[in-house]
Amino acid sequence: MTSDAAFPYEFDNAVCAACGGRCCRGAGGYVWVSREELEAMAAMRGMNAGLFAKQYARRTQGKISLQERVISGEHFCCFFDRAARRCLIYECRPAQCRSFPFWERFKTDQQELLRECPGVRLTGPQADRLDGRATAGAFCKSVSLSLSGRSEKT
């Protein structure tokens, strides 16, 4: 479990494998990237930064954001592999992605976070009141373990 004292929840990234990338898809939005991050992603893809930016980034609100792909009305990060259900640039993903789910907006809206991320477990006084799916993370983990043929004790 990963935690941050400033947030009223913990995060179990082991659940990510069973989740299907909920944090990488859904409603439209922005994945902000710095020039340095863009250059690192371009290098990882074996591309020059200018061509990479033209193909995968957009300028909006005076900043750089990764592009989205809209498929059947759902927005996907341009680096989300729908078949494998994983990030294609995971090793050099932007800081915004690395810091998920520890985002400021989730400090005050844990219900949205609980809908989006099965790997989160509330820890504060509101845990019992809000976390109607308190066992969802455990369920997803058990499904993942079951599919892989492992048990939680291993």
C-alpha positions as CSV (number, residue, x, y, z in Angstrom):
1,M,0.0,0.0,0.0
2,T,1.2,3.5,-0.8
3,S,0.1,6.4,1.3
4,D,0.6,10.1,1.8
5,A,-0.1,11.6,5.2
6,A,-1.8,14.6,3.5
7,F,-4.5,12.3,2.0
8,P,-7.3,10.3,3.7
9,Y,-6.7,7.1,1.8
10,E,-4.1,4.5,0.7
11,F,-3.5,3.0,-2.7
12,D,-2.7,-0.5,-3.6
13,N,-1.1,-0.4,-7.1
14,A,-1.3,-4.3,-7.3
15,V,-5.0,-3.7,-8.2
16,C,-4.0,-1.8,-11.4
17,A,-3.6,-5.1,-13.3
18,A,-7.2,-6.0,-12.8
19,C,-8.7,-2.5,-13.1
20,G,-8.5,-2.0,-16.9
21,G,-7.0,1.4,-16.8
22,R,-9.9,3.5,-15.4
23,C,-7.5,6.4,-14.7
24,C,-6.4,6.4,-18.4
25,R,-9.9,6.6,-19.9
26,G,-13.3,8.0,-19.4
27,A,-14.4,11.6,-19.7
28,G,-12.2,14.0,-21.6
29,G,-9.5,15.9,-19.8
30,Y,-5.9,16.8,-19.8
31,V,-2.7,15.0,-19.1
32,W,-0.2,17.8,-18.6
33,V,3.4,17.2,-19.5
34,S,6.5,19.3,-19.2
35,R,8.9,19.8,-22.1
36,E,11.4,17.5,-20.3
37,E,8.8,14.8,-19.9
38,L,7.8,15.2,-23.6
39,E,11.5,14.8,-24.6
40,A,11.9,11.7,-22.4
41,M,8.7,10.1,-23.9
42,A,9.9,10.9,-27.4
43,A,13.3,9.3,-26.7
44,M,11.6,6.2,-25.3
45,R,9.6,6.0,-28.6
46,G,12.7,6.6,-30.7
47,M,11.3,9.8,-32.1
48,N,12.5,13.4,-32.4
49,A,10.7,15.6,-29.8
50,G,9.1,17.9,-32.5
51,L,7.5,15.0,-34.4
52,F,6.5,13.3,-31.2
53,A,4.8,16.5,-30.0
54,K,3.0,16.9,-33.3
55,Q,1.7,13.3,-33.2
56,Y,0.9,12.9,-29.5
57,A,0.6,16.3,-27.8
58,R,-1.5,19.4,-28.0
59,R,-1.2,23.0,-26.7
60,T,-4.1,24.2,-24.6
61,Q,-4.5,26.8,-21.9
62,G,-0.9,27.8,-22.5
63,K,0.4,24.3,-21.6
64,I,1.2,21.0,-23.2
65,S,-1.2,18.0,-22.8
66,L,-1.1,14.5,-24.3
67,Q,-3.8,13.9,-26.9
68,E,-6.8,11.7,-26.4
69,R,-8.4,9.2,-28.7
70,V,-12.2,9.2,-28.7
71,I,-13.6,5.7,-29.4
72,S,-17.3,5.0,-29.1
73,G,-17.7,8.3,-27.1
74,E,-15.1,7.3,-24.5
75,H,-11.8,9.3,-24.2
76,F,-8.6,7.3,-24.0
77,C,-5.1,8.6,-23.4
78,C,-3.1,8.2,-26.6
79,F,-0.7,5.9,-24.9
80,F,-3.3,3.6,-23.4
81,D,-3.2,0.2,-25.1
82,R,-6.8,-1.0,-25.1
83,A,-6.0,-4.6,-26.0
84,A,-3.3,-5.0,-23.3
85,R,-5.1,-2.6,-20.9
86,R,-1.9,-0.9,-20.0
87,C,0.2,2.3,-20.5
88,L,2.6,2.1,-23.4
89,I,5.0,4.6,-21.8
90,Y,4.7,3.5,-18.2
91,E,8.4,3.8,-17.5
92,C,8.4,7.5,-18.4
93,R,4.8,8.5,-17.8
94,P,4.2,12.1,-16.9
95,A,4.3,13.2,-13.2
96,Q,0.5,13.7,-13.3
97,C,0.1,10.0,-14.0
98,R,2.8,8.9,-11.5
99,S,1.1,10.9,-8.8
100,F,-2.3,9.3,-9.3
101,P,-4.4,8.9,-7.1
102,F,-2.8,11.5,-4.9
103,W,-4.3,14.5,-6.6
104,E,-5.5,17.6,-4.7
105,R,-9.1,17.3,-6.1
106,F,-9.5,13.9,-4.5
107,K,-8.9,15.2,-1.0
108,T,-12.4,16.7,-1.1
109,D,-14.1,14.3,-3.5
110,Q,-13.3,10.8,-2.4
111,Q,-16.6,9.5,-3.9
112,E,-15.3,10.3,-7.4
113,L,-12.0,8.6,-6.6
114,L,-13.7,5.5,-5.3
115,R,-15.7,5.2,-8.5
116,E,-12.6,5.6,-10.6
117,C,-10.0,3.6,-8.7
118,P,-10.6,0.2,-7.1
119,G,-7.1,0.3,-5.6
120,V,-8.0,3.0,-3.1
121,R,-9.0,2.3,0.5
122,L,-10.2,5.2,2.6
123,T,-8.4,5.6,6.0
124,G,-9.9,8.7,7.6
125,P,-13.0,9.1,9.7
126,Q,-15.2,9.1,6.6
127,A,-14.0,5.7,5.5
128,D,-17.0,3.7,6.8
129,R,-19.5,6.3,5.7
130,L,-18.2,6.8,2.1
131,D,-16.6,3.6,1.1
132,G,-19.6,1.6,0.1
133,R,-17.3,-0.5,-2.1
134,A,-14.7,-1.0,0.7
135,T,-14.1,-4.5,-0.5
136,A,-13.9,-3.7,-4.3
137,G,-10.2,-3.4,-4.2
138,A,-9.9,-6.8,-2.4
139,F,-12.4,-8.3,-4.9
140,C,-10.4,-7.0,-7.9
141,K,-7.2,-8.3,-6.4
142,S,-8.7,-11.7,-5.7
143,V,-10.0,-11.8,-9.3
144,S,-6.5,-10.9,-10.6
145,L,-4.9,-13.5,-8.4
146,S,-7.5,-16.1,-9.4
147,L,-6.9,-15.4,-13.1
148,S,-3.2,-15.7,-12.6
149,G,-3.5,-19.0,-10.6
150,R,-1.9,-17.5,-7.5
151,S,-3.2,-17.1,-4.0
152,E,-2.9,-14.1,-1.7
153,K,-0.7,-16.2,0.7
154,T,2.0,-16.7,-1.9
